[in-house]
Amino acid sequence: MSESIPEKTARYVLNTYARAPFVLVRGQGAVVTDSDGKSYLDFAAGISVNALGHADPELVAAVSEQMAQLGHVCNLFYSAPQAELAELLCTLSFADKVYFANSGAEAIEAAIKFARKYARETFGPGKTELVAFSGAFHGRTAGALALTAREKYQAPFRPLLPGVTFAPFNDPVAAEKVIGPETCAVFVEPVQGEGGIHPVTPEFLRTVRELCDRYGALLVFDEIQCGMGRTGRLWAYEHFGVQPDMMTVAKALGGGLPIGATLLTDRVAQVMAVGDHGSTFAGGPVICRAAQVVLQRVSQPEFLAQVTAKGELLKDRLYELNAPHLVEIRGLGLMIGVEFDQDVAPLIQAGHAHGVLMINAGPRVLRLLPPLIVTEAQIEQFTTVLGRILQETWS
């Protein structure tokens, strides 16, 4: 008798994930279906990845056409999709240049290297300190993990990249104490994702920008999760009126295919030379063609207006549930955290039985990240089901 997919996964795949007890085999829009034919309303979107939902026809066609034309070419050669995506990213943001990577963590690693070289070239050796904040999550690779203030993530892998200082998030006074002459870069998520869906305050972000300018440090925004239209603006920083020197993006940019990017100004870009950094797969023609489709769609004003409207509808319906144990509902657009005074794992598990996929952001925050194309009817359906789950679980 052949092994089941869960059994085969347990036998051959390194066990670094706690997986739901079913096998997903197909998706359409905001709905996915498992191998038993059961459908689920997807309010996780692959952790903010599937902005256009599943099996979007335009995205599928673009990837198929590009794969049939030219699947891979390394960065020793020019590629039209890469150049066109870079142009689009720069036109739609603060940036003058783009470095392509394969993931968000790689984009963070690139930003660390760019910041360190910028400081060395501009100010000389010694200006190497990095600043990040409590609650942040910047990735699992060595440098990105060093910027992620989570003891359980860091402890098994120390020593990590040296020269990182942490301060409390959204505390301007604390930021003033840690950003100084030795600081080369400050990393901030405009809306913290893994940390519990906490938007930055405008006062904090303005203070950090002023301190970076005062001390010649670079301000780096991590919009890997909160960017690409998720908050109702193309970039989350647009809500706060502060621009970075660099920004990392990934997740939704590829619409389900792996891509990361580090966006930067010419001031930073001019210190990097041929051979300073690179990647075999980054910026390949297939993924860049896919990313063009996603970026062109989610950057349309009417699309973003719909994200904002649907986010408000979702919040309204969540408040109307009068949920037991509710602490707070927060977030922007379709990036919403629902905090309780109890662990949310039982809600997520009950969601499987009720046909909804949800994820957490810490033990007590339900993180709602539906595809940006979710319909109003699906939002109504989701909140009705969630109300039923809350009653059954905590009544």
ABEGO torsion letter per residue (X at the ends): XBBBAAAAAAAABBBABBBBABBBABBBEABBBBAAGBBBBBAAGGGGABAAEBGBAAAAAAAAAAAAABABBBAABBBAAAAAAAAAAAAABABABBBBBABAAAAAAAAAAAAAAAAAAAAEBGBABBBBBBGBBAEABAAAAAABBBAAAAAAAOBBBBGBBBBBBGBAAAAAAABBAABABBBBBABBAAAGGBBBBAAAAAAAAAAAAAAGBBBBBBAAAABGGAAGBABAAAAAGBBBABBBBBGAAAGGBBBBBBBBBAAAAAABBBGABBBAABGBAAAAAAAAAAAAAAABAAAAAAAAAAAAAAAAAAAAAGBBGBABBBEBEABBBBBBABBAAAAAAAAAAAGBBBBBBEAABBBBBBBAABBAAAAAAAAAAAAAAAAAAAX
